[in-house]
Amino acid sequence: MEHWRKTFLREWRKHRGRSLEDVAPRMGISNAQLSRIERGLQPYSQRVLEVAAEVYGTTVPDLLVRRPGDESAAIFHLSGDRRA
């Protein structure tokens, strides 16, 4: 079975207290598809990442490289602001 690049989508979803049933329709995918994406069993699209970032109140890069609450890996933006 092929595995795709690790993300922190599941961690961010749970951190925000959201369910698969709540989030997947907003992404235009099924609950099962989102679960597979979160487990690295199915590739994600840019659209899925963008909607997830909006729903979870974070950035696309954070979804890919940072666990929620991990300030040591926070992304610094050109403006000098840091998003948590």
HTML snippet that shows the backbone in 3Dmol.js (N, CA, C, O; Angstrom):
<script src="https://3Dmol.org/build/3Dmol-min.js"></script>
<div id="view" style="width:600px;height:400px;position:relative"></div>
<script>
const pdb = `
ATOM      1  N   MET A   1       0.848  -1.182   0.000  1.00  0.00           N
ATOM      2  CA  MET A   1       0.000   0.000   0.000  1.00  0.00           C
ATOM      3  C   MET A   1       0.890   1.240   0.000  1.00  0.00           C
ATOM      4  O   MET A   1       1.842   1.334   0.775  1.00  0.00           O
ATOM      5  N   GLU A   2       0.572   2.180  -0.870  1.00  0.00           N
ATOM      6  CA  GLU A   2       1.348   3.412  -0.991  1.00  0.00           C
ATOM      7  C   GLU A   2       0.959   4.405   0.103  1.00  0.00           C
ATOM      8  O   GLU A   2      -0.218   4.552   0.431  1.00  0.00           O
ATOM      9  N   HIS A   3       1.965   5.087   0.664  1.00  0.00           N
ATOM     10  CA  HIS A   3       1.721   6.118   1.663  1.00  0.00           C
ATOM     11  C   HIS A   3       2.169   7.456   1.114  1.00  0.00           C
ATOM     12  O   HIS A   3       3.160   7.546   0.389  1.00  0.00           O
ATOM     13  N   TRP A   4       1.437   8.482   1.462  1.00  0.00           N
ATOM     14  CA  TRP A   4       1.715   9.836   1.001  1.00  0.00           C
ATOM     15  C   TRP A   4       2.378  10.624   2.117  1.00  0.00           C
ATOM     16  O   TRP A   4       2.475  10.156   3.251  1.00  0.00           O
ATOM     17  N   ARG A   5       2.824  11.801   1.791  1.00  0.00           N
ATOM     18  CA  ARG A   5       3.534  12.667   2.737  1.00  0.00           C
ATOM     19  C   ARG A   5       2.709  12.892   4.005  1.00  0.00           C
ATOM     20  O   ARG A   5       1.504  13.137   3.941  1.00  0.00           O
ATOM     21  N   LYS A   6       3.370  12.806   5.148  1.00  0.00           N
ATOM     22  CA  LYS A   6       2.739  13.026   6.447  1.00  0.00           C
ATOM     23  C   LYS A   6       2.267  14.470   6.568  1.00  0.00           C
ATOM     24  O   LYS A   6       2.960  15.407   6.172  1.00  0.00           O
ATOM     25  N   THR A   7       1.082  14.621   7.118  1.00  0.00           N
ATOM     26  CA  THR A   7       0.551  15.950   7.448  1.00  0.00           C
ATOM     27  C   THR A   7       0.091  15.918   8.900  1.00  0.00           C
ATOM     28  O   THR A   7       0.092  14.870   9.547  1.00  0.00           O
ATOM     29  N   PHE A   8      -0.295  17.070   9.390  1.00  0.00           N
ATOM     30  CA  PHE A   8      -0.846  17.156  10.739  1.00  0.00           C
ATOM     31  C   PHE A   8      -2.337  17.515  10.678  1.00  0.00           C
ATOM     32  O   PHE A   8      -2.874  18.132  11.598  1.00  0.00           O
ATOM     33  N   LEU A   9      -2.993  17.123   9.585  1.00  0.00           N
ATOM     34  CA  LEU A   9      -4.416  17.426   9.419  1.00  0.00           C
ATOM     35  C   LEU A   9      -5.253  16.860  10.560  1.00  0.00           C
ATOM     36  O   LEU A   9      -6.078  17.574  11.131  1.00  0.00           O
ATOM     37  N   ARG A  10      -5.058  15.613  10.893  1.00  0.00           N
ATOM     38  CA  ARG A  10      -5.855  14.987  11.956  1.00  0.00           C
ATOM     39  C   ARG A  10      -5.621  15.696  13.291  1.00  0.00           C
ATOM     40  O   ARG A  10      -6.570  15.967  14.027  1.00  0.00           O
ATOM     41  N   GLU A  11      -4.365  15.992  13.599  1.00  0.00           N
ATOM     42  CA  GLU A  11      -4.049  16.664  14.852  1.00  0.00           C
ATOM     43  C   GLU A  11      -4.715  18.035  14.933  1.00  0.00           C
ATOM     44  O   GLU A  11      -5.258  18.399  15.976  1.00  0.00           O
ATOM     45  N   TRP A  12      -4.678  18.801  13.832  1.00  0.00           N
ATOM     46  CA  TRP A  12      -5.321  20.114  13.820  1.00  0.00           C
ATOM     47  C   TRP A  12      -6.841  19.977  13.946  1.00  0.00           C
ATOM     48  O   TRP A  12      -7.478  20.758  14.654  1.00  0.00           O
ATOM     49  N   ARG A  13      -7.423  18.986  13.259  1.00  0.00           N
ATOM     50  CA  ARG A  13      -8.886  18.798  13.340  1.00  0.00           C
ATOM     51  C   ARG A  13      -9.297  18.497  14.777  1.00  0.00           C
ATOM     52  O   ARG A  13     -10.239  19.095  15.297  1.00  0.00           O
ATOM     53  N   LYS A  14      -8.600  17.585  15.407  1.00  0.00           N
ATOM     54  CA  LYS A  14      -8.941  17.220  16.788  1.00  0.00           C
ATOM     55  C   LYS A  14      -8.660  18.381  17.746  1.00  0.00           C
ATOM     56  O   LYS A  14      -9.420  18.610  18.687  1.00  0.00           O
ATOM     57  N   HIS A  15      -7.574  19.109  17.508  1.00  0.00           N
ATOM     58  CA  HIS A  15      -7.232  20.260  18.342  1.00  0.00           C
ATOM     59  C   HIS A  15      -8.352  21.306  18.322  1.00  0.00           C
ATOM     60  O   HIS A  15      -8.617  21.961  19.330  1.00  0.00           O
ATOM     61  N   ARG A  16      -8.993  21.452  17.186  1.00  0.00           N
ATOM     62  CA  ARG A  16     -10.091  22.417  17.046  1.00  0.00           C
ATOM     63  C   ARG A  16     -11.446  21.824  17.413  1.00  0.00           C
ATOM     64  O   ARG A  16     -12.465  22.510  17.332  1.00  0.00           O
ATOM     65  N   GLY A  17     -11.464  20.547  17.819  1.00  0.00           N
ATOM     66  CA  GLY A  17     -12.704  19.912  18.258  1.00  0.00           C
ATOM     67  C   GLY A  17     -13.690  19.649  17.132  1.00  0.00           C
ATOM     68  O   GLY A  17     -14.902  19.664  17.347  1.00  0.00           O
ATOM     69  N   ARG A  18     -13.178  19.410  15.937  1.00  0.00           N
ATOM     70  CA  ARG A  18     -14.043  19.182  14.777  1.00  0.00           C
ATOM     71  C   ARG A  18     -14.088  17.694  14.453  1.00  0.00           C
ATOM     72  O   ARG A  18     -13.147  16.956  14.743  1.00  0.00           O
ATOM     73  N   SER A  19     -15.182  17.266  13.853  1.00  0.00           N
ATOM     74  CA  SER A  19     -15.347  15.865  13.454  1.00  0.00           C
ATOM     75  C   SER A  19     -15.144  15.723  11.950  1.00  0.00           C
ATOM     76  O   SER A  19     -15.225  16.697  11.201  1.00  0.00           O
ATOM     77  N   LEU A  20     -14.878  14.489  11.523  1.00  0.00           N
ATOM     78  CA  LEU A  20     -14.796  14.206  10.088  1.00  0.00           C
ATOM     79  C   LEU A  20     -16.090  14.632   9.396  1.00  0.00           C
ATOM     80  O   LEU A  20     -16.071  15.223   8.317  1.00  0.00           O
ATOM     81  N   GLU A  21     -17.211  14.318  10.042  1.00  0.00           N
ATOM     82  CA  GLU A  21     -18.528  14.598   9.466  1.00  0.00           C
ATOM     83  C   GLU A  21     -18.769  16.099   9.289  1.00  0.00           C
ATOM     84  O   GLU A  21     -19.496  16.510   8.384  1.00  0.00           O
ATOM     85  N   ASP A  22     -18.168  16.901  10.139  1.00  0.00           N
ATOM     86  CA  ASP A  22     -18.318  18.349  10.084  1.00  0.00           C
ATOM     87  C   ASP A  22     -17.427  18.960   9.001  1.00  0.00           C
ATOM     88  O   ASP A  22     -17.848  19.870   8.287  1.00  0.00           O
ATOM     89  N   VAL A  23     -16.214  18.465   8.885  1.00  0.00           N
ATOM     90  CA  VAL A  23     -15.203  19.104   8.044  1.00  0.00           C
ATOM     91  C   VAL A  23     -15.190  18.595   6.605  1.00  0.00           C
ATOM     92  O   VAL A  23     -15.070  19.396   5.678  1.00  0.00           O
ATOM     93  N   ALA A  24     -15.308  17.294   6.395  1.00  0.00           N
ATOM     94  CA  ALA A  24     -15.176  16.725   5.050  1.00  0.00           C
ATOM     95  C   ALA A  24     -16.106  17.367   4.019  1.00  0.00           C
ATOM     96  O   ALA A  24     -15.649  17.673   2.917  1.00  0.00           O
ATOM     97  N   PRO A  25     -17.387  17.585   4.323  1.00  0.00           N
ATOM     98  CA  PRO A  25     -18.253  18.206   3.320  1.00  0.00           C
ATOM     99  C   PRO A  25     -17.793  19.612   2.904  1.00  0.00           C
ATOM    100  O   PRO A  25     -17.974  20.010   1.753  1.00  0.00           O
ATOM    101  N   ARG A  26     -17.212  20.340   3.821  1.00  0.00           N
ATOM    102  CA  ARG A  26     -16.699  21.680   3.492  1.00  0.00           C
ATOM    103  C   ARG A  26     -15.526  21.592   2.528  1.00  0.00           C
ATOM    104  O   ARG A  26     -15.262  22.526   1.770  1.00  0.00           O
ATOM    105  N   MET A  27     -14.822  20.460   2.561  1.00  0.00           N
ATOM    106  CA  MET A  27     -13.685  20.244   1.672  1.00  0.00           C
ATOM    107  C   MET A  27     -14.109  19.649   0.334  1.00  0.00           C
ATOM    108  O   MET A  27     -13.307  19.543  -0.594  1.00  0.00           O
ATOM    109  N   GLY A  28     -15.383  19.262   0.248  1.00  0.00           N
ATOM    110  CA  GLY A  28     -15.883  18.653  -0.983  1.00  0.00           C
ATOM    111  C   GLY A  28     -15.482  17.205  -1.149  1.00  0.00           C
ATOM    112  O   GLY A  28     -15.414  16.693  -2.266  1.00  0.00           O
ATOM    113  N   ILE A  29     -15.213  16.533  -0.015  1.00  0.00           N
ATOM    114  CA  ILE A  29     -14.828  15.128  -0.045  1.00  0.00           C
ATOM    115  C   ILE A  29     -15.641  14.366   0.998  1.00  0.00           C
ATOM    116  O   ILE A  29     -16.303  14.967   1.844  1.00  0.00           O
ATOM    117  N   SER A  30     -15.582  13.044   0.926  1.00  0.00           N
ATOM    118  CA  SER A  30     -16.323  12.220   1.884  1.00  0.00           C
ATOM    119  C   SER A  30     -15.538  12.080   3.187  1.00  0.00           C
ATOM    120  O   SER A  30     -14.339  12.355   3.239  1.00  0.00           O
ATOM    121  N   ASN A  31     -16.234  11.650   4.232  1.00  0.00           N
ATOM    122  CA  ASN A  31     -15.584  11.381   5.516  1.00  0.00           C
ATOM    123  C   ASN A  31     -14.470  10.352   5.338  1.00  0.00           C
ATOM    124  O   ASN A  31     -13.384  10.495   5.899  1.00  0.00           O
ATOM    125  N   ALA A  32     -14.754   9.312   4.550  1.00  0.00           N
ATOM    126  CA  ALA A  32     -13.769   8.250   4.329  1.00  0.00           C
ATOM    127  C   ALA A  32     -12.535   8.791   3.609  1.00  0.00           C
ATOM    128  O   ALA A  32     -11.411   8.413   3.937  1.00  0.00           O
ATOM    129  N   GLN A  33     -12.741   9.670   2.634  1.00  0.00           N
ATOM    130  CA  GLN A  33     -11.596  10.252   1.929  1.00  0.00           C
ATOM    131  C   GLN A  33     -10.736  11.086   2.880  1.00  0.00           C
ATOM    132  O   GLN A  33      -9.511  10.974   2.864  1.00  0.00           O
ATOM    133  N   LEU A  34     -11.366  11.914   3.703  1.00  0.00           N
ATOM    134  CA  LEU A  34     -10.604  12.726   4.646  1.00  0.00           C
ATOM    135  C   LEU A  34      -9.839  11.830   5.614  1.00  0.00           C
ATOM    136  O   LEU A  34      -8.682  12.110   5.930  1.00  0.00           O
ATOM    137  N   SER A  35     -10.459  10.779   6.079  1.00  0.00           N
ATOM    138  CA  SER A  35      -9.775   9.852   6.982  1.00  0.00           C
ATOM    139  C   SER A  35      -8.548   9.253   6.304  1.00  0.00           C
ATOM    140  O   SER A  35      -7.485   9.160   6.919  1.00  0.00           O
ATOM    141  N   ARG A  36      -8.682   8.846   5.047  1.00  0.00           N
ATOM    142  CA  ARG A  36      -7.545   8.271   4.312  1.00  0.00           C
ATOM    143  C   ARG A  36      -6.438   9.310   4.113  1.00  0.00           C
ATOM    144  O   ARG A  36      -5.256   8.990   4.234  1.00  0.00           O
ATOM    145  N   ILE A  37      -6.819  10.547   3.812  1.00  0.00           N
ATOM    146  CA  ILE A  37      -5.830  11.614   3.656  1.00  0.00           C
ATOM    147  C   ILE A  37      -5.091  11.824   4.975  1.00  0.00           C
ATOM    148  O   ILE A  37      -3.864  11.916   4.993  1.00  0.00           O
ATOM    149  N   GLU A  38      -5.830  11.899   6.067  1.00  0.00           N
ATOM    150  CA  GLU A  38      -5.219  12.107   7.379  1.00  0.00           C
ATOM    151  C   GLU A  38      -4.249  10.988   7.750  1.00  0.00           C
ATOM    152  O   GLU A  38      -3.257  11.226   8.439  1.00  0.00           O
ATOM    153  N   ARG A  39      -4.533   9.776   7.298  1.00  0.00           N
ATOM    154  CA  ARG A  39      -3.674   8.628   7.612  1.00  0.00           C
ATOM    155  C   ARG A  39      -2.563   8.418   6.589  1.00  0.00           C
ATOM    156  O   ARG A  39      -1.772   7.483   6.714  1.00  0.00           O
ATOM    157  N   GLY A  40      -2.500   9.282   5.579  1.00  0.00           N
ATOM    158  CA  GLY A  40      -1.462   9.170   4.565  1.00  0.00           C
ATOM    159  C   GLY A  40      -1.704   8.068   3.555  1.00  0.00           C
ATOM    160  O   GLY A  40      -0.766   7.604   2.907  1.00  0.00           O
ATOM    161  N   LEU A  41      -2.953   7.640   3.410  1.00  0.00           N
ATOM    162  CA  LEU A  41      -3.290   6.561   2.479  1.00  0.00           C
ATOM    163  C   LEU A  41      -3.836   7.078   1.159  1.00  0.00           C
ATOM    164  O   LEU A  41      -4.048   6.298   0.231  1.00  0.00           O
ATOM    165  N   GLN A  42      -4.066   8.370   1.062  1.00  0.00           N
ATOM    166  CA  GLN A  42      -4.602   9.004  -0.141  1.00  0.00           C
ATOM    167  C   GLN A  42      -3.964  10.385  -0.252  1.00  0.00           C
ATOM    168  O   GLN A  42      -3.765  11.058   0.760  1.00  0.00           O
ATOM    169  N   PRO A  43      -3.640  10.815  -1.479  1.00  0.00           N
ATOM    170  CA  PRO A  43      -3.039  12.143  -1.624  1.00  0.00           C
ATOM    171  C   PRO A  43      -4.050  13.248  -1.334  1.00  0.00           C
ATOM    172  O   PRO A  43      -5.256  13.067  -1.503  1.00  0.00           O
ATOM    173  N   TYR A  44      -3.543  14.383  -0.900  1.00  0.00           N
ATOM    174  CA  TYR A  44      -4.389  15.547  -0.653  1.00  0.00           C
ATOM    175  C   TYR A  44      -4.222  16.529  -1.807  1.00  0.00           C
ATOM    176  O   TYR A  44      -3.243  16.468  -2.552  1.00  0.00           O
ATOM    177  N   SER A  45      -5.177  17.421  -1.944  1.00  0.00           N
ATOM    178  CA  SER A  45      -5.098  18.462  -2.973  1.00  0.00           C
ATOM    179  C   SER A  45      -4.833  19.806  -2.302  1.00  0.00           C
ATOM    180  O   SER A  45      -5.005  19.950  -1.091  1.00  0.00           O
ATOM    181  N   GLN A  46      -4.422  20.770  -3.081  1.00  0.00           N
ATOM    182  CA  GLN A  46      -4.219  22.121  -2.567  1.00  0.00           C
ATOM    183  C   GLN A  46      -5.521  22.663  -2.004  1.00  0.00           C
ATOM    184  O   GLN A  46      -5.514  23.338  -0.974  1.00  0.00           O
ATOM    185  N   ARG A  47      -6.640  22.379  -2.664  1.00  0.00           N
ATOM    186  CA  ARG A  47      -7.943  22.854  -2.187  1.00  0.00           C
ATOM    187  C   ARG A  47      -8.256  22.301  -0.803  1.00  0.00           C
ATOM    188  O   ARG A  47      -8.715  23.043   0.065  1.00  0.00           O
ATOM    189  N   VAL A  48      -8.017  21.020  -0.584  1.00  0.00           N
ATOM    190  CA  VAL A  48      -8.261  20.410   0.731  1.00  0.00           C
ATOM    191  C   VAL A  48      -7.415  21.116   1.790  1.00  0.00           C
ATOM    192  O   VAL A  48      -7.910  21.431   2.872  1.00  0.00           O
ATOM    193  N   LEU A  49      -6.152  21.363   1.483  1.00  0.00           N
ATOM    194  CA  LEU A  49      -5.281  22.042   2.446  1.00  0.00           C
ATOM    195  C   LEU A  49      -5.754  23.462   2.725  1.00  0.00           C
ATOM    196  O   LEU A  49      -5.736  23.901   3.875  1.00  0.00           O
ATOM    197  N   GLU A  50      -6.175  24.184   1.697  1.00  0.00           N
ATOM    198  CA  GLU A  50      -6.621  25.560   1.879  1.00  0.00           C
ATOM    199  C   GLU A  50      -7.895  25.641   2.714  1.00  0.00           C
ATOM    200  O   GLU A  50      -8.012  26.499   3.589  1.00  0.00           O
ATOM    201  N   VAL A  51      -8.848  24.751   2.449  1.00  0.00           N
ATOM    202  CA  VAL A  51     -10.084  24.745   3.234  1.00  0.00           C
ATOM    203  C   VAL A  51      -9.786  24.328   4.676  1.00  0.00           C
ATOM    204  O   VAL A  51     -10.319  24.918   5.616  1.00  0.00           O
ATOM    205  N   ALA A  52      -8.944  23.323   4.849  1.00  0.00           N
ATOM    206  CA  ALA A  52      -8.588  22.874   6.201  1.00  0.00           C
ATOM    207  C   ALA A  52      -7.929  24.011   6.983  1.00  0.00           C
ATOM    208  O   ALA A  52      -8.250  24.226   8.152  1.00  0.00           O
ATOM    209  N   ALA A  53      -7.022  24.730   6.352  1.00  0.00           N
ATOM    210  CA  ALA A  53      -6.350  25.842   7.031  1.00  0.00           C
ATOM    211  C   ALA A  53      -7.365  26.892   7.466  1.00  0.00           C
ATOM    212  O   ALA A  53      -7.274  27.428   8.571  1.00  0.00           O
ATOM    213  N   GLU A  54      -8.320  27.182   6.611  1.00  0.00           N
ATOM    214  CA  GLU A  54      -9.360  28.161   6.955  1.00  0.00           C
ATOM    215  C   GLU A  54     -10.218  27.658   8.113  1.00  0.00           C
ATOM    216  O   GLU A  54     -10.456  28.390   9.074  1.00  0.00           O
ATOM    217  N   VAL A  55     -10.681  26.420   8.025  1.00  0.00           N
ATOM    218  CA  VAL A  55     -11.551  25.841   9.050  1.00  0.00           C
ATOM    219  C   VAL A  55     -10.826  25.727  10.394  1.00  0.00           C
ATOM    220  O   VAL A  55     -11.421  25.969  11.444  1.00  0.00           O
ATOM    221  N   TYR A  56      -9.543  25.358  10.361  1.00  0.00           N
ATOM    222  CA  TYR A  56      -8.785  25.136  11.590  1.00  0.00           C
ATOM    223  C   TYR A  56      -8.090  26.393  12.102  1.00  0.00           C
ATOM    224  O   TYR A  56      -7.458  26.368  13.158  1.00  0.00           O
ATOM    225  N   GLY A  57      -8.206  27.496  11.355  1.00  0.00           N
ATOM    226  CA  GLY A  57      -7.623  28.755  11.806  1.00  0.00           C
ATOM    227  C   GLY A  57      -6.106  28.746  11.836  1.00  0.00           C
ATOM    228  O   GLY A  57      -5.493  29.255  12.775  1.00  0.00           O
ATOM    229  N   THR A  58      -5.497  28.163  10.800  1.00  0.00           N
ATOM    230  CA  THR A  58      -4.042  28.101  10.717  1.00  0.00           C
ATOM    231  C   THR A  58      -3.618  28.321   9.273  1.00  0.00           C
ATOM    232  O   THR A  58      -4.413  28.788   8.456  1.00  0.00           O
ATOM    233  N   THR A  59      -2.392  27.994   8.958  1.00  0.00           N
ATOM    234  CA  THR A  59      -1.890  28.160   7.597  1.00  0.00           C
ATOM    235  C   THR A  59      -1.652  26.799   6.957  1.00  0.00           C
ATOM    236  O   THR A  59      -1.521  25.789   7.649  1.00  0.00           O
ATOM    237  N   VAL A  60      -1.598  26.781   5.633  1.00  0.00           N
ATOM    238  CA  VAL A  60      -1.287  25.535   4.925  1.00  0.00           C
ATOM    239  C   VAL A  60       0.081  25.005   5.356  1.00  0.00           C
ATOM    240  O   VAL A  60       0.197  23.814   5.644  1.00  0.00           O
ATOM    241  N   PRO A  61       1.126  25.845   5.412  1.00  0.00           N
ATOM    242  CA  PRO A  61       2.411  25.294   5.870  1.00  0.00           C
ATOM    243  C   PRO A  61       2.331  24.660   7.256  1.00  0.00           C
ATOM    244  O   PRO A  61       2.945  23.621   7.499  1.00  0.00           O
ATOM    245  N   ASP A  62       1.582  25.277   8.159  1.00  0.00           N
ATOM    246  CA  ASP A  62       1.452  24.688   9.501  1.00  0.00           C
ATOM    247  C   ASP A  62       0.812  23.311   9.446  1.00  0.00           C
ATOM    248  O   ASP A  62       1.211  22.422  10.198  1.00  0.00           O
ATOM    249  N   LEU A  63      -0.167  23.113   8.580  1.00  0.00           N
ATOM    250  CA  LEU A  63      -0.810  21.802   8.453  1.00  0.00           C
ATOM    251  C   LEU A  63       0.188  20.732   8.030  1.00  0.00           C
ATOM    252  O   LEU A  63       0.028  19.556   8.356  1.00  0.00           O
ATOM    253  N   LEU A  64       1.217  21.148   7.302  1.00  0.00           N
ATOM    254  CA  LEU A  64       2.188  20.200   6.771  1.00  0.00           C
ATOM    255  C   LEU A  64       3.378  19.956   7.696  1.00  0.00           C
ATOM    256  O   LEU A  64       3.993  18.892   7.641  1.00  0.00           O
ATOM    257  N   VAL A  65       3.711  20.937   8.552  1.00  0.00           N
ATOM    258  CA  VAL A  65       4.962  20.796   9.301  1.00  0.00           C
ATOM    259  C   VAL A  65       4.849  20.973  10.808  1.00  0.00           C
ATOM    260  O   VAL A  65       5.839  20.783  11.514  1.00  0.00           O
ATOM    261  N   ARG A  66       3.679  21.331  11.325  1.00  0.00           N
ATOM    262  CA  ARG A  66       3.621  21.685  12.748  1.00  0.00           C
ATOM    263  C   ARG A  66       2.411  21.086  13.445  1.00  0.00           C
ATOM    264  O   ARG A  66       1.281  21.190  12.967  1.00  0.00           O
ATOM    265  N   ARG A  67       2.671  20.463  14.575  1.00  0.00           N
ATOM    266  CA  ARG A  67       1.580  20.021  15.436  1.00  0.00           C
ATOM    267  C   ARG A  67       0.959  21.246  16.094  1.00  0.00           C
ATOM    268  O   ARG A  67       1.669  22.209  16.387  1.00  0.00           O
ATOM    269  N   PRO A  68      -0.345  21.232  16.333  1.00  0.00           N
ATOM    270  CA  PRO A  68      -0.963  22.362  17.032  1.00  0.00           C
ATOM    271  C   PRO A  68      -0.303  22.568  18.394  1.00  0.00           C
ATOM    272  O   PRO A  68      -0.048  21.606  19.119  1.00  0.00           O
ATOM    273  N   GLY A  69      -0.032  23.806  18.732  1.00  0.00           N
ATOM    274  CA  GLY A  69       0.563  24.123  20.019  1.00  0.00           C
ATOM    275  C   GLY A  69       2.069  23.996  20.068  1.00  0.00           C
ATOM    276  O   GLY A  69       2.675  24.318  21.090  1.00  0.00           O
ATOM    277  N   ASP A  70       2.696  23.536  18.991  1.00  0.00           N
ATOM    278  CA  ASP A  70       4.150  23.386  18.953  1.00  0.00           C
ATOM    279  C   ASP A  70       4.773  24.696  18.483  1.00  0.00           C
ATOM    280  O   ASP A  70       5.012  24.890  17.291  1.00  0.00           O
ATOM    281  N   GLU A  71       5.030  25.580  19.423  1.00  0.00           N
ATOM    282  CA  GLU A  71       5.567  26.901  19.101  1.00  0.00           C
ATOM    283  C   GLU A  71       6.984  26.834  18.533  1.00  0.00           C
ATOM    284  O   GLU A  71       7.400  27.740  17.811  1.00  0.00           O
ATOM    285  N   SER A  72       7.719  25.787  18.845  1.00  0.00           N
ATOM    286  CA  SER A  72       9.096  25.699  18.350  1.00  0.00           C
ATOM    287  C   SER A  72       9.151  25.550  16.835  1.00  0.00           C
ATOM    288  O   SER A  72      10.178  25.842  16.222  1.00  0.00           O
ATOM    289  N   ALA A  73       8.061  25.099  16.228  1.00  0.00           N
ATOM    290  CA  ALA A  73       8.022  24.913  14.783  1.00  0.00           C
ATOM    291  C   ALA A  73       7.116  25.932  14.105  1.00  0.00           C
ATOM    292  O   ALA A  73       6.789  25.774  12.928  1.00  0.00           O
ATOM    293  N   ALA A  74       6.707  26.971  14.821  1.00  0.00           N
ATOM    294  CA  ALA A  74       5.788  27.963  14.255  1.00  0.00           C
ATOM    295  C   ALA A  74       6.404  28.624  13.033  1.00  0.00           C
ATOM    296  O   ALA A  74       7.612  28.849  12.967  1.00  0.00           O
ATOM    297  N   ILE A  75       5.555  28.925  12.079  1.00  0.00           N
ATOM    298  CA  ILE A  75       5.978  29.567  10.837  1.00  0.00           C
ATOM    299  C   ILE A  75       6.036  31.072  11.053  1.00  0.00           C
ATOM    300  O   ILE A  75       5.075  31.675  11.529  1.00  0.00           O
ATOM    301  N   PHE A  76       7.160  31.670  10.705  1.00  0.00           N
ATOM    302  CA  PHE A  76       7.289  33.120  10.772  1.00  0.00           C
ATOM    303  C   PHE A  76       6.989  33.685   9.396  1.00  0.00           C
ATOM    304  O   PHE A  76       7.537  33.230   8.392  1.00  0.00           O
ATOM    305  N   HIS A  77       6.117  34.679   9.360  1.00  0.00           N
ATOM    306  CA  HIS A  77       5.689  35.293   8.109  1.00  0.00           C
ATOM    307  C   HIS A  77       6.504  36.551   7.859  1.00  0.00           C
ATOM    308  O   HIS A  77       7.138  37.076   8.774  1.00  0.00           O
ATOM    309  N   LEU A  78       6.489  37.034   6.621  1.00  0.00           N
ATOM    310  CA  LEU A  78       7.262  38.205   6.249  1.00  0.00           C
ATOM    311  C   LEU A  78       6.923  39.427   7.105  1.00  0.00           C
ATOM    312  O   LEU A  78       7.778  40.284   7.327  1.00  0.00           O
ATOM    313  N   SER A  79       5.705  39.508   7.575  1.00  0.00           N
ATOM    314  CA  SER A  79       5.300  40.634   8.380  1.00  0.00           C
ATOM    315  C   SER A  79       5.904  40.573   9.783  1.00  0.00           C
ATOM    316  O   SER A  79       5.837  41.543  10.538  1.00  0.00           O
ATOM    317  N   GLY A  80       6.490  39.433  10.125  1.00  0.00           N
ATOM    318  CA  GLY A  80       7.051  39.253  11.444  1.00  0.00           C
ATOM    319  C   GLY A  80       6.070  38.635  12.421  1.00  0.00           C
ATOM    320  O   GLY A  80       6.425  38.330  13.560  1.00  0.00           O
ATOM    321  N   ASP A  81       4.835  38.449  11.976  1.00  0.00           N
ATOM    322  CA  ASP A  81       3.818  37.842  12.837  1.00  0.00           C
ATOM    323  C   ASP A  81       4.014  36.342  12.861  1.00  0.00           C
ATOM    324  O   ASP A  81       4.527  35.750  11.912  1.00  0.00           O
ATOM    325  N   ARG A  82       3.601  35.741  13.949  1.00  0.00           N
ATOM    326  CA  ARG A  82       3.651  34.296  14.100  1.00  0.00           C
ATOM    327  C   ARG A  82       2.240  33.806  14.325  1.00  0.00           C
ATOM    328  O   ARG A  82       1.528  34.330  15.182  1.00  0.00           O
ATOM    329  N   ARG A  83       1.828  32.808  13.569  1.00  0.00           N
ATOM    330  CA  ARG A  83       0.484  32.237  13.763  1.00  0.00           C
ATOM    331  C   ARG A  83       0.599  30.992  14.605  1.00  0.00           C
ATOM    332  O   ARG A  83       1.434  30.124  14.351  1.00  0.00           O
ATOM    333  N   ALA A  84      -0.244  30.916  15.604  1.00  0.00           N
ATOM    334  CA  ALA A  84      -0.236  29.736  16.479  1.00  0.00           C
ATOM    335  C   ALA A  84      -1.395  28.848  16.159  1.00  0.00           C
ATOM    336  O   ALA A  84      -1.563  27.803  16.787  1.00  0.00           O
TER     337      ALA A  84
END
`;
const viewer = $3Dmol.createViewer("view");
viewer.addModel(pdb, "pdb");
viewer.setStyle({}, {cartoon: {color: "spectrum"}});
viewer.zoomTo();
viewer.render();
</script>
